[in-house]
């Protein structure tokens, strides 16, 4: 029973870490909002055609961006706990970790463009929102709320 309790606690700690990221890291919220909109459009509309492999690639690269951001923050916080002095090695550690997230983010954009560049799908999406003004208004409002959550949370 002790092993199950330990396992349960480890999941609780992971959820707390994720929640902390949402509450404290702007870039993490940006990644989550982008992931949320991509997921919404892919699940809500059948305009975009993806194979299971392509969908899996999107999931993997999205997880790399989100996980990379979390690892980057962990490295930054550990470095800060070590010392507040300006040390070259700590600067390099933080810069390299941030650079890794940048690599993942750029790769995710490239992969997203390669897989989702489907002009017919974008035309269908445009036509949907042109014909459903209420949905367009809701989309715009969700974008405003997203921006507030990202920058004022």
MILO-716348 format. One line per 2 residues: number of its first residue (from 1); for each residue z, x, y of N, C-alpha, C, CB. Coordinates in steps of 0.001 Angstrom, whole numbers, plus 500000, padded with zeros to 6 digits. Atoms other than C-alpha are relative to their C-alpha. Glycine has a CB too. Layout:
NUM> Z:X:Y:Z:X:Y:Z:X:Y:Z:X:Y  ...
//
This chain:
1> 500000:500820:498799:500000:500000:500000:500000:500863:501264:501208:499068:499999  499949:499094:498860:500678:502951:502292:498593:500433:500402:500866:501228:499675
3> 501365:499601:499711:497016:504015:502004:499239:498908:500746:499278:500352:498715  500672:501117:499330:495809:500554:503052:500503:499881:501435:500235:498672:499231
5> 499445:500032:498637:498178:500562:506034:499424:501111:500852:501525:500113:499965  500562:498853:499283:496923:504005:507023:498536:499740:500363:500122:501285:499147
7> 501402:500330:499736:493322:502864:506695:499894:498960:501114:499316:499481:498719  500008:501047:498981:494028:499741:508755:500315:500585:501376:501012:498896:499646
9> 499639:499372:498723:495727:501826:511466:498859:500842:500543:501250:500865:499838  501109:499169:499529:492741:504180:511605:498912:499138:500643:499411:500821:498836
11> 500961:500907:499375:490454:501221:512330:500516:499509:501355:499713:498804:499076  499401:500441:498730:492857:500007:515036:499853:501099:501051:501503:499632:499808
13> 500143:498888:499061:492833:503465:516647:498550:500134:500474:500470:501314:499349  501418:499904:499639:489027:503531:516562:499618:498886:500973:499113:499933:498737
15> 500288:501129:499104:488837:500084:518196:500625:500249:501361:500525:498670:499404  499352:499669:498722:491325:501198:520852:499199:501058:500751:501443:500497:499766
17> 500816:498964:499361:489179:504277:521525:498736:499417:500598:499643:501090:499000  501210:500655:499501:486066:502145:521885:500335:499177:501254:499371:499092:498897
19> 499585:500814:498851:487910:499754:524224:500332:500876:501201:501212:499132:499634  499694:499091:498902:489186:502691:526279:498712:500463:500665:500812:501209:499499
21> 501292:499564:499456:485616:503921:526685:499400:498921:500894:499022:500348:498860  500552:501110:499212:484498:500493:527909:500729:499899:501337:500109:498660:499221
23> 499212:500154:498788:487321:500399:530429:499970:501172:500957:501379:499739:499635  499866:498808:499161:487037:503945:531738:498727:500807:500230:500999:500881:499403
25> 501181:499135:499910:483546:505385:531286:498751:499212:500419:499753:500693:498651  501160:500713:499441:480714:504108:533501:498732:500227:499177:499759:500442:501443
27> 501222:499721:500758:477958:505864:531554:500003:499286:498654:499837:501506:499789  499875:500730:501258:479251:504302:528336:499625:498529:500215:501443:500122:499435
29> 500343:501404:499701:479017:500853:529950:498501:499852:500255:500799:499493:501229  501450:500044:499781:475449:501639:531063:499285:499977:498650:499525:501219:500853
31> 500629:499962:501323:474495:502531:527485:500200:498680:499260:500569:501161:499169  499737:501268:500691:476174:499396:526129:499178:498852:500575:501480:499659:500079
33> 500786:501067:499384:474431:497136:528638:498533:500123:499582:500130:500046:501543  501398:499810:500446:471024:498650:527819:499834:499596:498545:499562:501467:500185
35> 500042:500368:501412:471747:498291:524110:500107:498488:499834:501127:500701:499228  499832:501448:500077:472885:494716:524660:498734:499243:500354:501112:499563:500906
37> 501242:500679:499612:469715:493684:526475:498899:500229:498975:499535:500482:501376  501017:499745:501011:467475:495397:523941:500244:499134:498764:499983:501490:499616
39> 499653:500793:501173:469304:493703:521089:499730:498523:500250:501469:500214:499622  500240:501412:499662:469170:490337:522852:498514:499663:499919:500536:499683:501412
41> 501434:500312:499966:465426:490472:523462:499369:500097:498609:499275:500944:500967  500570:499860:501337:464664:491680:519946:500447:498887:499059:500378:501341:499417
43> 499486:501055:500886:466864:489049:518280:499639:498601:500485:501508:500117:499875  500234:501333:499430:466201:486126:520625:498534:499580:499904:500444:499969:501457
45> 501428:500315:499970:462414:486334:520759:499289:500675:498834:499371:500439:501340  500779:499389:501074:459893:486981:518025:498716:500633:500545:499662:498954:498925
47> 501176:499407:499367:457433:488541:520474:499783:501437:499522:500144:499969:501528  500088:498601:500411:458227:492083:519369:499963:500077:498477:501193:500823:500566
49> 500151:499846:501446:457111:493102:515889:500476:501401:499616:498512:499764:499553  499455:498731:500484:459157:495801:514186:500154:499928:498492:501362:500325:500678
51> 499727:499910:501430:459237:496905:510576:501492:500280:499824:499126:501115:499317  498597:499682:500270:462611:497412:508908:500293:501462:500323:500349:499701:498532
53> 499827:498566:499700:462138:501165:509244:500105:500207:501505:498820:500836:499423  499955:499874:498536:461418:500858:512974:501305:499457:500553:498817:499267:500643
55> 498720:500562:499556:464449:498622:513456:501141:500953:499660:500244:498617:499351  498964:499042:500400:466565:501124:511524:500003:501216:500923:499789:500445:498542
57> 500094:498865:499070:465305:503928:513765:500658:499644:501333:498515:500407:500223  499355:500432:498749:466371:501924:516832:501522:499958:499852:499476:498613:500424
59> 498552:500046:500231:469822:501354:515320:500569:501412:499964:500324:499257:498682  499502:498622:500121:470237:505045:514467:500035:500692:501355:499126:500803:499026
61> 500022:499296:498714:469173:506352:517863:500988:499363:500974:498577:499990:500600  499005:500664:499149:471330:503738:519612:501405:500469:499641:499899:498465:499861
63> 498688:499520:500436:474326:504799:517524:500224:501446:500444:500134:499887:498471  499869:498611:499546:473627:508439:518404:500352:500069:501483:498703:500773:499736
65> 499700:500008:498563:473681:507640:522126:501452:499566:500229:499025:499055:500761  498638:500517:499810:476891:505580:521924:501022:500996:499436:500162:498608:499315
67> 499089:499025:500596:478598:508022:519544:500026:501314:500761:499614:500256:498567  500061:498771:499218:477405:511004:521549:500805:499898:501283:498563:500340:500325
69> 499218:500211:498774:478907:509548:524708:501497:500049:499699:499632:498646:500654  498580:499977:500370:482211:509063:522896:500463:501421:499677:500254:499076:498796
71> 499652:498604:500316:482214:512629:521540:500073:500823:501287:498961:500622:499017  500002:499300:498717:481340:513946:525010:501304:499740:500755:498792:499564:500851
73> 498762:500330:499293:484286:512100:526530:501200:500621:499300:500176:498476:500101  498908:499361:500732:486570:513347:523763:500108:501478:500313:499816:499808:498513
75> 500004:498571:499653:485541:516928:524485:500511:500204:501419:498579:500595:499855  499546:499868:498608:486047:516431:528229:501509:499798:500106:499271:498988:500903
77> 498561:500281:499923:489516:514941:527745:500810:501115:499328:500320:498638:499341  499299:498893:500663:490540:517678:525293:499999:501245:500884:499347:500317:498636
79> 500075:498860:499085:489331:520340:527727:500973:499818:501160:498562:500176:500532  499086:500263:498880:491270:518685:530563:501459:500136:499573:499754:498598:500570
81> 498626:499879:500494:494407:518560:528400:500380:501471:499799:500166:499223:498677  499755:498577:500227:494037:522264:527666:500400:500688:501300:498754:500675:499403
83> 499678:499408:498697:494000:523299:531324:499226:499284:501098:499678:501517:500014  500686:500545:498823:493127:522014:534777:499383:501125:500841:500984:499169:500860
85> 500579:498863:499285:492174:525499:535894:498487:499990:499845:500587:501333:499483  501453:499837:500086:488553:526206:536653:499715:501191:499091:499355:500205:501424
87> 500342:498947:500945:487430:528152:533607:498548:499832:499607:500923:499968:498751  501424:500015:500327:483866:529080:532852:499739:499378:498629:499439:501415:500043
89> 500205:500499:501366:484205:528316:529126:500164:498480:499921:500982:500677:499039  499802:501460:500004:485506:524795:529790:498834:499319:500695:501336:499617:500692
91> 501173:500553:499330:482679:524150:532244:498804:499962:499040:499656:500829:501257  501100:499937:500964:480183:525265:529599:500192:498943:498914:499904:501412:499368
93> 499706:500988:501042:481889:523093:526958:499641:498591:500472:501488:500063:499601  500284:501336:499456:481676:520009:529174:498511:499816:500266:500793:499769:501295
95> 501433:500104:499686:478118:520739:530319:499156:499861:498734:499540:501227:500799  500761:500059:501249:476864:521293:526772:500170:498624:499346:500454:501125:499027
97> 499766:501330:500583:478494:518070:525525:499224:498931:500773:501515:499664:499998  500770:500950:499191:476963:516142:528434:498504:500168:499751:500313:500186:501500
99> 501412:499749:500302:473618:517794:527706:499584:499382:498678:499725:501492:499974  500306:500627:501290:473791:516560:524116:499766:498501:500170:501142:500248:498994
101> 500199:501438:499743:474192:512991:525348:498665:499773:500703:501165:499425:500860  501281:500118:499307:471238:513517:527681:498836:500108:499020:499879:501076:501083
103> 501053:499860:501010:469110:514693:524751:499870:498708:499186:500297:501201:499064  500037:501259:500758:470073:511596:522734:499421:498870:500841:501408:499622:499516
105> 500475:501084:499133:469422:509305:525705:498493:500107:500249:500755:500019:501340  501442:499815:499793:465994:510808:526419:499242:499659:498718:499687:501459:500441
107> 500645:500324:501280:465108:510588:522723:499974:498501:499779:500724:500691:498834  499965:501456:500209:466201:506944:522666:498974:499295:500875:501403:499447:500293
109> 501015:500595:499125:463972:506125:525626:498606:500235:499418:500095:500589:501433  501317:499692:500579:460993:507890:524035:499752:499152:498757:499896:501504:499648
111> 500149:500815:501210:461592:506162:520694:499831:498527:500356:501214:500182:499072  500131:501389:499563:462072:502830:522451:498612:499691:500518:501016:499692:501068
113> 501354:500200:499474:458790:503209:524300:498981:500026:498862:499656:501082:501055  500950:499899:501109:456949:504293:521147:500016:498742:499124:500315:501232:499148
115> 499891:501148:500896:458264:501356:519116:499813:498654:500697:501332:500023:499324  499993:501302:499315:458480:498644:521753:498862:499821:500997:501304:499816:500714
117> 501137:500153:499091:455377:499323:523822:498970:499116:499320:499383:501387:500390  500852:501024:500592:453690:496119:522756:499590:499061:501136:500741:499220:498827
119> 500389:500787:498828:451777:494699:525747:499954:498494:499754:498662:500455:500479  500055:501440:500290:451230:491331:524030:501406:499400:500001:499311:499744:498636
121> 498622:500487:500019:454992:490987:523523:500540:499866:501424:500896:500945:499174  499538:500076:498615:455714:491757:527170:499309:498868:500755:499757:501329:500715
123> 500707:501118:499382:453054:489281:528240:500613:498672:499560:498501:500044:499643  499364:501222:500505:454621:486609:526015:501374:499811:500635:500126:500048:498461
125> 498687:500073:499371:458056:487418:527450:499872:499580:501461:500722:501351:499895  500261:500375:498604:456711:487214:530998:499647:498519:500090:498856:500862:500596
127> 500399:501411:499988:455075:483862:530230:501176:499079:499685:498871:499763:498995  498823:500810:500325:458283:482561:528671:500866:499802:501237:500823:500661:498875
129> 499134:500116:498821:460307:483323:531789:499290:499309:501160:500479:501381:500439  500747:500720:498965:457549:482022:534062:500071:498498:499759:498530:500463:500033
131> 499962:501426:500344:457639:478694:532212:501417:499447:499899:499283:499770:498695  498602:500418:500138:461445:478575:531880:500820:500624:501122:500574:500405:498607
133> 499357:499442:498800:462797:479174:535373:501516:500052:499828:499637:499166:501248  498553:499995:500233:466337:478231:534320:500425:501221:499209:500429:498733:499268
135> 499699:498808:500788:466300:480996:531726:499839:501261:500832:499100:500068:498770  500198:498856:499118:464948:483417:534323:501194:500159:500937:498698:499841:500808
137> 498832:499949:499112:467788:482527:536704:501206:500535:499237:500311:498597:500589  498889:499505:500813:470304:483090:533894:499861:501486:499700:500090:499217:498697
139> 500237:498579:500246:468708:486434:533086:500360:500820:501237:498529:500244:499603  499703:499285:498748:468924:487521:536729:501506:500021:500254:499263:499339:501199
141> 498541:500042:499822:472547:486376:536933:500700:500957:499026:500525:498559:499796  499390:499084:500969:473353:488305:533754:499809:501450:500437:499397:499784:498596
143> 500231:498647:499489:471793:491407:535316:500973:500337:501123:498557:500146:500496  499048:499784:498907:473961:491002:538415:501400:500218:499442:499993:498803:500978
145> 498684:499844:500625:477083:490525:536279:500094:501356:499296:500268:498850:498994  500025:498699:500676:476093:493576:534211:500197:501142:500983:498683:500184:499250
147> 499867:498942:498997:475732:495721:537323:501409:500049:500567:498993:499795:501129  498612:500031:499511:479119:494572:538600:500935:500607:498950:500436:498539:500336
149> 499154:499441:501059:480720:495354:535225:499828:501504:499866:499689:499332:498674  500243:498564:500121:479088:498775:535142:500666:500767:501129:498503:500289:499988
151> 499601:499191:498851:479986:499893:538649:501337:499622:500622:498956:499913:501034  498739:500416:499379:483109:497911:539594:501115:499760:499000:499785:498754:500798
153> 499025:500324:501058:484931:497505:536259:501223:500892:500107:499362:500150:498602
//
